[in-house]
């Protein structure tokens, strides 16, 4: 299986990835609780349709102490 995108090979994609990592760092360094931060990232992943990210943020939120009920309710949040 080949990767669909090679972020290192394309300078535009590499620049976009750099900004995404920078934005994530800013959110990570904010006073927002870890569980809430993961819920926000989980919802963004659902909107983006990224199954890998949804899986990752669901597990990270549970590890941060988020309840199963709140994790399940993220899917219906507007």
mmCIF file of the N, C-alpha and C atoms, coordinates in Angstrom:
data_MODEL
# 
_entry.id   MODEL 
# 
loop_
_atom_site.group_PDB 
_atom_site.id 
_atom_site.type_symbol 
_atom_site.label_atom_id 
_atom_site.label_alt_id 
_atom_site.label_comp_id 
_atom_site.label_asym_id 
_atom_site.label_entity_id 
_atom_site.label_seq_id 
_atom_site.pdbx_PDB_ins_code 
_atom_site.Cartn_x 
_atom_site.Cartn_y 
_atom_site.Cartn_z 
_atom_site.occupancy 
_atom_site.B_iso_or_equiv 
_atom_site.pdbx_formal_charge 
_atom_site.auth_seq_id 
_atom_site.auth_comp_id 
_atom_site.auth_asym_id 
_atom_site.auth_atom_id 
_atom_site.pdbx_PDB_model_num 
ATOM 1   N N  . UNK A 1 1  ? 0.853   -1.174 0.000  1.00 0.00 ? 1  UNK A N  1 
ATOM 2   C CA . UNK A 1 1  ? 0.000   0.000  0.000  1.00 0.00 ? 1  UNK A CA 1 
ATOM 3   C C  . UNK A 1 1  ? 0.897   1.235  0.000  1.00 0.00 ? 1  UNK A C  1 
ATOM 4   N N  . UNK A 1 2  ? 0.600   2.163  -0.867 1.00 0.00 ? 2  UNK A N  1 
ATOM 5   C CA . UNK A 1 2  ? 1.378   3.391  -0.950 1.00 0.00 ? 2  UNK A CA 1 
ATOM 6   C C  . UNK A 1 2  ? 0.650   4.524  -0.234 1.00 0.00 ? 2  UNK A C  1 
ATOM 7   N N  . UNK A 1 3  ? 1.436   5.437  0.322  1.00 0.00 ? 3  UNK A N  1 
ATOM 8   C CA . UNK A 1 3  ? 0.861   6.612  0.962  1.00 0.00 ? 3  UNK A CA 1 
ATOM 9   C C  . UNK A 1 3  ? 0.206   7.497  -0.094 1.00 0.00 ? 3  UNK A C  1 
ATOM 10  N N  . UNK A 1 4  ? -0.957  8.047  0.245  1.00 0.00 ? 4  UNK A N  1 
ATOM 11  C CA . UNK A 1 4  ? -1.641  8.923  -0.705 1.00 0.00 ? 4  UNK A CA 1 
ATOM 12  C C  . UNK A 1 4  ? -0.954  10.275 -0.811 1.00 0.00 ? 4  UNK A C  1 
ATOM 13  N N  . UNK A 1 5  ? -0.423  10.750 0.287  1.00 0.00 ? 5  UNK A N  1 
ATOM 14  C CA . UNK A 1 5  ? 0.251   12.041 0.297  1.00 0.00 ? 5  UNK A CA 1 
ATOM 15  C C  . UNK A 1 5  ? 1.651   11.876 0.877  1.00 0.00 ? 5  UNK A C  1 
ATOM 16  N N  . UNK A 1 6  ? 2.592   12.543 0.280  1.00 0.00 ? 6  UNK A N  1 
ATOM 17  C CA . UNK A 1 6  ? 3.952   12.557 0.799  1.00 0.00 ? 6  UNK A CA 1 
ATOM 18  C C  . UNK A 1 6  ? 4.265   13.993 1.201  1.00 0.00 ? 6  UNK A C  1 
ATOM 19  N N  . UNK A 1 7  ? 4.057   14.294 2.478  1.00 0.00 ? 7  UNK A N  1 
ATOM 20  C CA . UNK A 1 7  ? 4.213   15.670 2.943  1.00 0.00 ? 7  UNK A CA 1 
ATOM 21  C C  . UNK A 1 7  ? 5.641   16.177 2.799  1.00 0.00 ? 7  UNK A C  1 
ATOM 22  N N  . UNK A 1 8  ? 6.608   15.305 2.889  1.00 0.00 ? 8  UNK A N  1 
ATOM 23  C CA . UNK A 1 8  ? 8.004   15.726 2.798  1.00 0.00 ? 8  UNK A CA 1 
ATOM 24  C C  . UNK A 1 8  ? 8.401   16.075 1.365  1.00 0.00 ? 8  UNK A C  1 
ATOM 25  N N  . UNK A 1 9  ? 7.774   15.459 0.383  1.00 0.00 ? 9  UNK A N  1 
ATOM 26  C CA . UNK A 1 9  ? 8.167   15.650 -1.012 1.00 0.00 ? 9  UNK A CA 1 
ATOM 27  C C  . UNK A 1 9  ? 7.580   16.922 -1.627 1.00 0.00 ? 9  UNK A C  1 
ATOM 28  N N  . UNK A 1 10 ? 6.477   17.387 -1.114 1.00 0.00 ? 10 UNK A N  1 
ATOM 29  C CA . UNK A 1 10 ? 5.804   18.550 -1.674 1.00 0.00 ? 10 UNK A CA 1 
ATOM 30  C C  . UNK A 1 10 ? 5.979   19.739 -0.735 1.00 0.00 ? 10 UNK A C  1 
ATOM 31  N N  . UNK A 1 11 ? 6.607   20.824 -1.182 1.00 0.00 ? 11 UNK A N  1 
ATOM 32  C CA . UNK A 1 11 ? 6.854   21.958 -0.283 1.00 0.00 ? 11 UNK A CA 1 
ATOM 33  C C  . UNK A 1 11 ? 5.582   22.630 0.235  1.00 0.00 ? 11 UNK A C  1 
ATOM 34  N N  . UNK A 1 12 ? 4.530   22.622 -0.560 1.00 0.00 ? 12 UNK A N  1 
ATOM 35  C CA . UNK A 1 12 ? 3.268   23.224 -0.109 1.00 0.00 ? 12 UNK A CA 1 
ATOM 36  C C  . UNK A 1 12 ? 2.669   22.387 1.016  1.00 0.00 ? 12 UNK A C  1 
ATOM 37  N N  . UNK A 1 13 ? 2.659   21.077 0.860  1.00 0.00 ? 13 UNK A N  1 
ATOM 38  C CA . UNK A 1 13 ? 2.128   20.189 1.897  1.00 0.00 ? 13 UNK A CA 1 
ATOM 39  C C  . UNK A 1 13 ? 2.982   20.245 3.156  1.00 0.00 ? 13 UNK A C  1 
ATOM 40  N N  . UNK A 1 14 ? 4.295   20.344 2.991  1.00 0.00 ? 14 UNK A N  1 
ATOM 41  C CA . UNK A 1 14 ? 5.187   20.441 4.140  1.00 0.00 ? 14 UNK A CA 1 
ATOM 42  C C  . UNK A 1 14 ? 4.912   21.724 4.922  1.00 0.00 ? 14 UNK A C  1 
ATOM 43  N N  . UNK A 1 15 ? 4.670   22.814 4.220  1.00 0.00 ? 15 UNK A N  1 
ATOM 44  C CA . UNK A 1 15 ? 4.370   24.088 4.872  1.00 0.00 ? 15 UNK A CA 1 
ATOM 45  C C  . UNK A 1 15 ? 3.031   24.014 5.600  1.00 0.00 ? 15 UNK A C  1 
ATOM 46  N N  . UNK A 1 16 ? 2.033   23.407 4.973  1.00 0.00 ? 16 UNK A N  1 
ATOM 47  C CA . UNK A 1 16 ? 0.722   23.253 5.616  1.00 0.00 ? 16 UNK A CA 1 
ATOM 48  C C  . UNK A 1 16 ? 0.834   22.395 6.873  1.00 0.00 ? 16 UNK A C  1 
ATOM 49  N N  . UNK A 1 17 ? 1.593   21.308 6.793  1.00 0.00 ? 17 UNK A N  1 
ATOM 50  C CA . UNK A 1 17 ? 1.783   20.439 7.954  1.00 0.00 ? 17 UNK A CA 1 
ATOM 51  C C  . UNK A 1 17 ? 2.474   21.197 9.080  1.00 0.00 ? 17 UNK A C  1 
ATOM 52  N N  . UNK A 1 18 ? 3.428   22.045 8.736  1.00 0.00 ? 18 UNK A N  1 
ATOM 53  C CA . UNK A 1 18 ? 4.140   22.854 9.732  1.00 0.00 ? 18 UNK A CA 1 
ATOM 54  C C  . UNK A 1 18 ? 3.169   23.749 10.485 1.00 0.00 ? 18 UNK A C  1 
ATOM 55  N N  . UNK A 1 19 ? 2.237   24.384 9.762  1.00 0.00 ? 19 UNK A N  1 
ATOM 56  C CA . UNK A 1 19 ? 1.266   25.256 10.400 1.00 0.00 ? 19 UNK A CA 1 
ATOM 57  C C  . UNK A 1 19 ? 0.265   24.466 11.262 1.00 0.00 ? 19 UNK A C  1 
ATOM 58  N N  . UNK A 1 20 ? -0.108  23.298 10.803 1.00 0.00 ? 20 UNK A N  1 
ATOM 59  C CA . UNK A 1 20 ? -1.013  22.464 11.601 1.00 0.00 ? 20 UNK A CA 1 
ATOM 60  C C  . UNK A 1 20 ? -0.358  22.041 12.906 1.00 0.00 ? 20 UNK A C  1 
ATOM 61  N N  . UNK A 1 21 ? 0.894   21.659 12.843 1.00 0.00 ? 21 UNK A N  1 
ATOM 62  C CA . UNK A 1 21 ? 1.624   21.267 14.051 1.00 0.00 ? 21 UNK A CA 1 
ATOM 63  C C  . UNK A 1 21 ? 1.756   22.466 14.986 1.00 0.00 ? 21 UNK A C  1 
ATOM 64  N N  . UNK A 1 22 ? 2.014   23.637 14.435 1.00 0.00 ? 22 UNK A N  1 
ATOM 65  C CA . UNK A 1 22 ? 2.137   24.854 15.235 1.00 0.00 ? 22 UNK A CA 1 
ATOM 66  C C  . UNK A 1 22 ? 0.811   25.192 15.929 1.00 0.00 ? 22 UNK A C  1 
ATOM 67  N N  . UNK A 1 23 ? -0.288  25.066 15.215 1.00 0.00 ? 23 UNK A N  1 
ATOM 68  C CA . UNK A 1 23 ? -1.604  25.330 15.798 1.00 0.00 ? 23 UNK A CA 1 
ATOM 69  C C  . UNK A 1 23 ? -1.912  24.327 16.898 1.00 0.00 ? 23 UNK A C  1 
ATOM 70  N N  . UNK A 1 24 ? -1.570  23.074 16.681 1.00 0.00 ? 24 UNK A N  1 
ATOM 71  C CA . UNK A 1 24 ? -1.790  22.042 17.692 1.00 0.00 ? 24 UNK A CA 1 
ATOM 72  C C  . UNK A 1 24 ? -0.965  22.337 18.942 1.00 0.00 ? 24 UNK A C  1 
ATOM 73  N N  . UNK A 1 25 ? 0.248   22.813 18.764 1.00 0.00 ? 25 UNK A N  1 
ATOM 74  C CA . UNK A 1 25 ? 1.115   23.147 19.905 1.00 0.00 ? 25 UNK A CA 1 
ATOM 75  C C  . UNK A 1 25 ? 0.499   24.287 20.715 1.00 0.00 ? 25 UNK A C  1 
ATOM 76  N N  . UNK A 1 26 ? -0.054  25.286 20.044 1.00 0.00 ? 26 UNK A N  1 
ATOM 77  C CA . UNK A 1 26 ? -0.678  26.418 20.738 1.00 0.00 ? 26 UNK A CA 1 
ATOM 78  C C  . UNK A 1 26 ? -1.870  25.954 21.572 1.00 0.00 ? 26 UNK A C  1 
ATOM 79  N N  . UNK A 1 27 ? -2.684  25.074 21.019 1.00 0.00 ? 27 UNK A N  1 
ATOM 80  C CA . UNK A 1 27 ? -3.832  24.540 21.762 1.00 0.00 ? 27 UNK A CA 1 
ATOM 81  C C  . UNK A 1 27 ? -3.348  23.684 22.922 1.00 0.00 ? 27 UNK A C  1 
ATOM 82  N N  . UNK A 1 28 ? -2.313  22.879 22.685 1.00 0.00 ? 28 UNK A N  1 
ATOM 83  C CA . UNK A 1 28 ? -1.774  22.008 23.727 1.00 0.00 ? 28 UNK A CA 1 
ATOM 84  C C  . UNK A 1 28 ? -1.215  22.818 24.897 1.00 0.00 ? 28 UNK A C  1 
ATOM 85  N N  . UNK A 1 29 ? -0.643  23.970 24.623 1.00 0.00 ? 29 UNK A N  1 
ATOM 86  C CA . UNK A 1 29 ? -0.064  24.808 25.669 1.00 0.00 ? 29 UNK A CA 1 
ATOM 87  C C  . UNK A 1 29 ? -1.084  25.716 26.348 1.00 0.00 ? 29 UNK A C  1 
ATOM 88  N N  . UNK A 1 30 ? -2.332  25.680 25.897 1.00 0.00 ? 30 UNK A N  1 
ATOM 89  C CA . UNK A 1 30 ? -3.379  26.513 26.484 1.00 0.00 ? 30 UNK A CA 1 
ATOM 90  C C  . UNK A 1 30 ? -3.855  25.910 27.815 1.00 0.00 ? 30 UNK A C  1 
ATOM 91  N N  . UNK A 1 31 ? -4.587  26.691 28.604 1.00 0.00 ? 31 UNK A N  1 
ATOM 92  C CA . UNK A 1 31 ? -5.085  26.172 29.887 1.00 0.00 ? 31 UNK A CA 1 
ATOM 93  C C  . UNK A 1 31 ? -6.289  25.228 29.752 1.00 0.00 ? 31 UNK A C  1 
ATOM 94  N N  . UNK A 1 32 ? -6.699  24.928 28.530 1.00 0.00 ? 32 UNK A N  1 
ATOM 95  C CA . UNK A 1 32 ? -7.829  24.026 28.302 1.00 0.00 ? 32 UNK A CA 1 
ATOM 96  C C  . UNK A 1 32 ? -7.501  22.637 28.855 1.00 0.00 ? 32 UNK A C  1 
ATOM 97  N N  . UNK A 1 33 ? -8.402  22.042 29.639 1.00 0.00 ? 33 UNK A N  1 
ATOM 98  C CA . UNK A 1 33 ? -8.135  20.702 30.176 1.00 0.00 ? 33 UNK A CA 1 
ATOM 99  C C  . UNK A 1 33 ? -7.915  19.679 29.048 1.00 0.00 ? 33 UNK A C  1 
ATOM 100 N N  . UNK A 1 34 ? -7.069  18.706 29.313 1.00 0.00 ? 34 UNK A N  1 
ATOM 101 C CA . UNK A 1 34 ? -6.693  17.711 28.304 1.00 0.00 ? 34 UNK A CA 1 
ATOM 102 C C  . UNK A 1 34 ? -7.917  16.965 27.769 1.00 0.00 ? 34 UNK A C  1 
ATOM 103 N N  . UNK A 1 35 ? -8.844  16.589 28.632 1.00 0.00 ? 35 UNK A N  1 
ATOM 104 C CA . UNK A 1 35 ? -10.023 15.842 28.189 1.00 0.00 ? 35 UNK A CA 1 
ATOM 105 C C  . UNK A 1 35 ? -10.872 16.691 27.237 1.00 0.00 ? 35 UNK A C  1 
ATOM 106 N N  . UNK A 1 36 ? -11.049 17.963 27.556 1.00 0.00 ? 36 UNK A N  1 
ATOM 107 C CA . UNK A 1 36 ? -11.820 18.860 26.697 1.00 0.00 ? 36 UNK A CA 1 
ATOM 108 C C  . UNK A 1 36 ? -11.110 19.078 25.370 1.00 0.00 ? 36 UNK A C  1 
ATOM 109 N N  . UNK A 1 37 ? -9.809  19.243 25.434 1.00 0.00 ? 37 UNK A N  1 
ATOM 110 C CA . UNK A 1 37 ? -9.008  19.430 24.214 1.00 0.00 ? 37 UNK A CA 1 
ATOM 111 C C  . UNK A 1 37 ? -9.171  18.231 23.283 1.00 0.00 ? 37 UNK A C  1 
ATOM 112 N N  . UNK A 1 38 ? -9.169  17.041 23.830 1.00 0.00 ? 38 UNK A N  1 
ATOM 113 C CA . UNK A 1 38 ? -9.333  15.844 23.012 1.00 0.00 ? 38 UNK A CA 1 
ATOM 114 C C  . UNK A 1 38 ? -10.740 15.761 22.422 1.00 0.00 ? 38 UNK A C  1 
ATOM 115 N N  . UNK A 1 39 ? -11.757 16.224 23.158 1.00 0.00 ? 39 UNK A N  1 
ATOM 116 C CA . UNK A 1 39 ? -13.113 16.242 22.612 1.00 0.00 ? 39 UNK A CA 1 
ATOM 117 C C  . UNK A 1 39 ? -13.196 17.174 21.410 1.00 0.00 ? 39 UNK A C  1 
ATOM 118 N N  . UNK A 1 40 ? -12.536 18.323 21.509 1.00 0.00 ? 40 UNK A N  1 
ATOM 119 C CA . UNK A 1 40 ? -12.527 19.279 20.392 1.00 0.00 ? 40 UNK A CA 1 
ATOM 120 C C  . UNK A 1 40 ? -11.822 18.648 19.189 1.00 0.00 ? 40 UNK A C  1 
ATOM 121 N N  . UNK A 1 41 ? -10.687 18.017 19.429 1.00 0.00 ? 41 UNK A N  1 
ATOM 122 C CA . UNK A 1 41 ? -9.950  17.387 18.330 1.00 0.00 ? 41 UNK A CA 1 
ATOM 123 C C  . UNK A 1 41 ? -10.722 16.206 17.755 1.00 0.00 ? 41 UNK A C  1 
ATOM 124 N N  . UNK A 1 42 ? -11.436 15.487 18.615 1.00 0.00 ? 42 UNK A N  1 
ATOM 125 C CA . UNK A 1 42 ? -12.265 14.383 18.140 1.00 0.00 ? 42 UNK A CA 1 
ATOM 126 C C  . UNK A 1 42 ? -13.359 14.896 17.207 1.00 0.00 ? 42 UNK A C  1 
ATOM 127 N N  . UNK A 1 43 ? -14.013 15.984 17.589 1.00 0.00 ? 43 UNK A N  1 
ATOM 128 C CA . UNK A 1 43 ? -15.087 16.531 16.740 1.00 0.00 ? 43 UNK A CA 1 
ATOM 129 C C  . UNK A 1 43 ? -14.532 17.019 15.413 1.00 0.00 ? 43 UNK A C  1 
ATOM 130 N N  . UNK A 1 44 ? -13.375 17.684 15.439 1.00 0.00 ? 44 UNK A N  1 
ATOM 131 C CA . UNK A 1 44 ? -12.756 18.137 14.196 1.00 0.00 ? 44 UNK A CA 1 
ATOM 132 C C  . UNK A 1 44 ? -12.421 16.948 13.301 1.00 0.00 ? 44 UNK A C  1 
ATOM 133 N N  . UNK A 1 45 ? -11.966 15.868 13.893 1.00 0.00 ? 45 UNK A N  1 
ATOM 134 C CA . UNK A 1 45 ? -11.637 14.667 13.117 1.00 0.00 ? 45 UNK A CA 1 
ATOM 135 C C  . UNK A 1 45 ? -12.884 14.047 12.504 1.00 0.00 ? 45 UNK A C  1 
ATOM 136 N N  . UNK A 1 46 ? -14.000 14.077 13.238 1.00 0.00 ? 46 UNK A N  1 
ATOM 137 C CA . UNK A 1 46 ? -15.257 13.564 12.692 1.00 0.00 ? 46 UNK A CA 1 
ATOM 138 C C  . UNK A 1 46 ? -15.701 14.410 11.503 1.00 0.00 ? 46 UNK A C  1 
ATOM 139 N N  . UNK A 1 47 ? -15.607 15.728 11.652 1.00 0.00 ? 47 UNK A N  1 
ATOM 140 C CA . UNK A 1 47 ? -16.010 16.623 10.566 1.00 0.00 ? 47 UNK A CA 1 
ATOM 141 C C  . UNK A 1 47 ? -15.124 16.396 9.345  1.00 0.00 ? 47 UNK A C  1 
ATOM 142 N N  . UNK A 1 48 ? -13.824 16.181 9.564  1.00 0.00 ? 48 UNK A N  1 
ATOM 143 C CA . UNK A 1 48 ? -12.888 15.944 8.476  1.00 0.00 ? 48 UNK A CA 1 
ATOM 144 C C  . UNK A 1 48 ? -13.010 14.548 7.880  1.00 0.00 ? 48 UNK A C  1 
ATOM 145 N N  . UNK A 1 49 ? -13.683 13.649 8.581  1.00 0.00 ? 49 UNK A N  1 
ATOM 146 C CA . UNK A 1 49 ? -13.860 12.289 8.085  1.00 0.00 ? 49 UNK A CA 1 
ATOM 147 C C  . UNK A 1 49 ? -12.612 11.435 8.176  1.00 0.00 ? 49 UNK A C  1 
ATOM 148 N N  . UNK A 1 50 ? -11.761 11.718 9.162  1.00 0.00 ? 50 UNK A N  1 
ATOM 149 C CA . UNK A 1 50 ? -10.505 10.975 9.319  1.00 0.00 ? 50 UNK A CA 1 
ATOM 150 C C  . UNK A 1 50 ? -10.677 9.891  10.385 1.00 0.00 ? 50 UNK A C  1 
ATOM 151 N N  . UNK A 1 51 ? -10.841 8.659  9.954  1.00 0.00 ? 51 UNK A N  1 
ATOM 152 C CA . UNK A 1 51 ? -11.081 7.553  10.880 1.00 0.00 ? 51 UNK A CA 1 
ATOM 153 C C  . UNK A 1 51 ? -9.888  7.311  11.801 1.00 0.00 ? 51 UNK A C  1 
ATOM 154 N N  . UNK A 1 52 ? -8.683  7.455  11.279 1.00 0.00 ? 52 UNK A N  1 
ATOM 155 C CA . UNK A 1 52 ? -7.484  7.253  12.101 1.00 0.00 ? 52 UNK A CA 1 
ATOM 156 C C  . UNK A 1 52 ? -7.441  8.283  13.224 1.00 0.00 ? 52 UNK A C  1 
ATOM 157 N N  . UNK A 1 53 ? -7.731  9.534  12.897 1.00 0.00 ? 53 UNK A N  1 
ATOM 158 C CA . UNK A 1 53 ? -7.719  10.601 13.901 1.00 0.00 ? 53 UNK A CA 1 
ATOM 159 C C  . UNK A 1 53 ? -8.849  10.424 14.917 1.00 0.00 ? 53 UNK A C  1 
ATOM 160 N N  . UNK A 1 54 ? -10.025 10.006 14.454 1.00 0.00 ? 54 UNK A N  1 
ATOM 161 C CA . UNK A 1 54 ? -11.141 9.748  15.371 1.00 0.00 ? 54 UNK A CA 1 
ATOM 162 C C  . UNK A 1 54 ? -10.738 8.675  16.377 1.00 0.00 ? 54 UNK A C  1 
ATOM 163 N N  . UNK A 1 55 ? -10.136 7.612  15.891 1.00 0.00 ? 55 UNK A N  1 
ATOM 164 C CA . UNK A 1 55 ? -9.672  6.536  16.775 1.00 0.00 ? 55 UNK A CA 1 
ATOM 165 C C  . UNK A 1 55 ? -8.649  7.060  17.772 1.00 0.00 ? 55 UNK A C  1 
ATOM 166 N N  . UNK A 1 56 ? -7.688  7.818  17.291 1.00 0.00 ? 56 UNK A N  1 
ATOM 167 C CA . UNK A 1 56 ? -6.623  8.337  18.154 1.00 0.00 ? 56 UNK A CA 1 
ATOM 168 C C  . UNK A 1 56 ? -7.185  9.254  19.236 1.00 0.00 ? 56 UNK A C  1 
ATOM 169 N N  . UNK A 1 57 ? -8.031  10.215 18.851 1.00 0.00 ? 57 UNK A N  1 
ATOM 170 C CA . UNK A 1 57 ? -8.530  11.188 19.816 1.00 0.00 ? 57 UNK A CA 1 
ATOM 171 C C  . UNK A 1 57 ? -9.546  10.568 20.774 1.00 0.00 ? 57 UNK A C  1 
ATOM 172 N N  . UNK A 1 58 ? -10.280 9.556  20.352 1.00 0.00 ? 58 UNK A N  1 
ATOM 173 C CA . UNK A 1 58 ? -11.176 8.846  21.261 1.00 0.00 ? 58 UNK A CA 1 
ATOM 174 C C  . UNK A 1 58 ? -10.372 8.164  22.356 1.00 0.00 ? 58 UNK A C  1 
ATOM 175 N N  . UNK A 1 59 ? -9.306  7.492  21.972 1.00 0.00 ? 59 UNK A N  1 
ATOM 176 C CA . UNK A 1 59 ? -8.449  6.811  22.954 1.00 0.00 ? 59 UNK A CA 1 
ATOM 177 C C  . UNK A 1 59 ? -7.743  7.812  23.855 1.00 0.00 ? 59 UNK A C  1 
ATOM 178 N N  . UNK A 1 60 ? -7.256  8.915  23.278 1.00 0.00 ? 60 UNK A N  1 
ATOM 179 C CA . UNK A 1 60 ? -6.567  9.934  24.072 1.00 0.00 ? 60 UNK A CA 1 
ATOM 180 C C  . UNK A 1 60 ? -7.521  10.597 25.070 1.00 0.00 ? 60 UNK A C  1 
ATOM 181 N N  . UNK A 1 61 ? -8.763  10.850 24.653 1.00 0.00 ? 61 UNK A N  1 
ATOM 182 C CA . UNK A 1 61 ? -9.752  11.456 25.550 1.00 0.00 ? 61 UNK A CA 1 
ATOM 183 C C  . UNK A 1 61 ? -10.094 10.503 26.696 1.00 0.00 ? 61 UNK A C  1 
ATOM 184 N N  . UNK A 1 62 ? -10.249 9.235  26.393 1.00 0.00 ? 62 UNK A N  1 
ATOM 185 C CA . UNK A 1 62 ? -10.532 8.248  27.436 1.00 0.00 ? 62 UNK A CA 1 
ATOM 186 C C  . UNK A 1 62 ? -9.363  8.170  28.412 1.00 0.00 ? 62 UNK A C  1 
ATOM 187 N N  . UNK A 1 63 ? -8.165  8.213  27.892 1.00 0.00 ? 63 UNK A N  1 
ATOM 188 C CA . UNK A 1 63 ? -6.968  8.172  28.743 1.00 0.00 ? 63 UNK A CA 1 
ATOM 189 C C  . UNK A 1 63 ? -6.880  9.424  29.620 1.00 0.00 ? 63 UNK A C  1 
ATOM 190 N N  . UNK A 1 64 ? -7.381  10.557 29.125 1.00 0.00 ? 64 UNK A N  1 
ATOM 191 C CA . UNK A 1 64 ? -7.374  11.813 29.887 1.00 0.00 ? 64 UNK A CA 1 
ATOM 192 C C  . UNK A 1 64 ? -8.506  11.869 30.908 1.00 0.00 ? 64 UNK A C  1 
ATOM 193 N N  . UNK A 1 65 ? -9.365  10.834 30.931 1.00 0.00 ? 65 UNK A N  1 
ATOM 194 C CA . UNK A 1 65 ? -10.414 10.755 31.940 1.00 0.00 ? 65 UNK A CA 1 
ATOM 195 C C  . UNK A 1 65 ? -11.814 11.080 31.449 1.00 0.00 ? 65 UNK A C  1 
ATOM 196 N N  . UNK A 1 66 ? -11.981 11.226 30.141 1.00 0.00 ? 66 UNK A N  1 
ATOM 197 C CA . UNK A 1 66 ? -13.299 11.533 29.598 1.00 0.00 ? 66 UNK A CA 1 
ATOM 198 C C  . UNK A 1 66 ? -14.188 10.294 29.690 1.00 0.00 ? 66 UNK A C  1 
ATOM 199 N N  . UNK A 1 67 ? -15.476 10.517 29.959 1.00 0.00 ? 67 UNK A N  1 
ATOM 200 C CA . UNK A 1 67 ? -16.406 9.398  30.117 1.00 0.00 ? 67 UNK A CA 1 
ATOM 201 C C  . UNK A 1 67 ? -16.891 8.899  28.756 1.00 0.00 ? 67 UNK A C  1 
ATOM 202 N N  . UNK A 1 68 ? -17.327 7.647  28.730 1.00 0.00 ? 68 UNK A N  1 
ATOM 203 C CA . UNK A 1 68 ? -17.825 7.042  27.494 1.00 0.00 ? 68 UNK A CA 1 
ATOM 204 C C  . UNK A 1 68 ? -19.079 7.767  27.003 1.00 0.00 ? 68 UNK A C  1 
ATOM 205 N N  . UNK A 1 69 ? -19.913 8.224  27.903 1.00 0.00 ? 69 UNK A N  1 
ATOM 206 C CA . UNK A 1 69 ? -21.140 8.918  27.511 1.00 0.00 ? 69 UNK A CA 1 
ATOM 207 C C  . UNK A 1 69 ? -20.802 10.189 26.745 1.00 0.00 ? 69 UNK A C  1 
ATOM 208 N N  . UNK A 1 70 ? -19.886 10.989 27.282 1.00 0.00 ? 70 UNK A N  1 
ATOM 209 C CA . UNK A 1 70 ? -19.517 12.237 26.602 1.00 0.00 ? 70 UNK A CA 1 
ATOM 210 C C  . UNK A 1 70 ? -18.815 11.959 25.281 1.00 0.00 ? 70 UNK A C  1 
ATOM 211 N N  . UNK A 1 71 ? -18.011 10.913 25.224 1.00 0.00 ? 71 UNK A N  1 
ATOM 212 C CA . UNK A 1 71 ? -17.358 10.555 23.967 1.00 0.00 ? 71 UNK A CA 1 
ATOM 213 C C  . UNK A 1 71 ? -18.388 10.190 22.916 1.00 0.00 ? 71 UNK A C  1 
ATOM 214 N N  . UNK A 1 72 ? -19.392 9.438  23.290 1.00 0.00 ? 72 UNK A N  1 
ATOM 215 C CA . UNK A 1 72 ? -20.426 9.031  22.339 1.00 0.00 ? 72 UNK A CA 1 
ATOM 216 C C  . UNK A 1 72 ? -21.289 10.213 21.888 1.00 0.00 ? 72 UNK A C  1 
ATOM 217 N N  . UNK A 1 73 ? -21.475 11.199 22.751 1.00 0.00 ? 73 UNK A N  1 
ATOM 218 C CA . UNK A 1 73 ? -22.327 12.337 22.425 1.00 0.00 ? 73 UNK A CA 1 
ATOM 219 C C  . UNK A 1 73 ? -21.631 13.355 21.523 1.00 0.00 ? 73 UNK A C  1 
ATOM 220 N N  . UNK A 1 74 ? -20.326 13.266 21.371 1.00 0.00 ? 74 UNK A N  1 
ATOM 221 C CA . UNK A 1 74 ? -19.607 14.196 20.491 1.00 0.00 ? 74 UNK A CA 1 
ATOM 222 C C  . UNK A 1 74 ? -20.130 14.084 19.058 1.00 0.00 ? 74 UNK A C  1 
ATOM 223 N N  . UNK A 1 75 ? -20.527 12.910 18.661 1.00 0.00 ? 75 UNK A N  1 
ATOM 224 C CA . UNK A 1 75 ? -20.974 12.685 17.285 1.00 0.00 ? 75 UNK A CA 1 
ATOM 225 C C  . UNK A 1 75 ? -22.212 13.499 16.916 1.00 0.00 ? 75 UNK A C  1 
ATOM 226 N N  . UNK A 1 76 ? -23.028 13.861 17.881 1.00 0.00 ? 76 UNK A N  1 
ATOM 227 C CA . UNK A 1 76 ? -24.259 14.599 17.578 1.00 0.00 ? 76 UNK A CA 1 
ATOM 228 C C  . UNK A 1 76 ? -24.132 16.081 17.894 1.00 0.00 ? 76 UNK A C  1 
ATOM 229 N N  . UNK A 1 77 ? -22.991 16.505 18.315 1.00 0.00 ? 77 UNK A N  1 
ATOM 230 C CA . UNK A 1 77 ? -22.771 17.923 18.628 1.00 0.00 ? 77 UNK A CA 1 
ATOM 231 C C  . UNK A 1 77 ? -22.767 18.751 17.349 1.00 0.00 ? 77 UNK A C  1 
ATOM 232 N N  . UNK A 1 78 ? -23.434 19.877 17.364 1.00 0.00 ? 78 UNK A N  1 
ATOM 233 C CA . UNK A 1 78 ? -23.468 20.763 16.200 1.00 0.00 ? 78 UNK A CA 1 
ATOM 234 C C  . UNK A 1 78 ? -22.333 21.729 16.234 1.00 0.00 ? 78 UNK A C  1 
# 
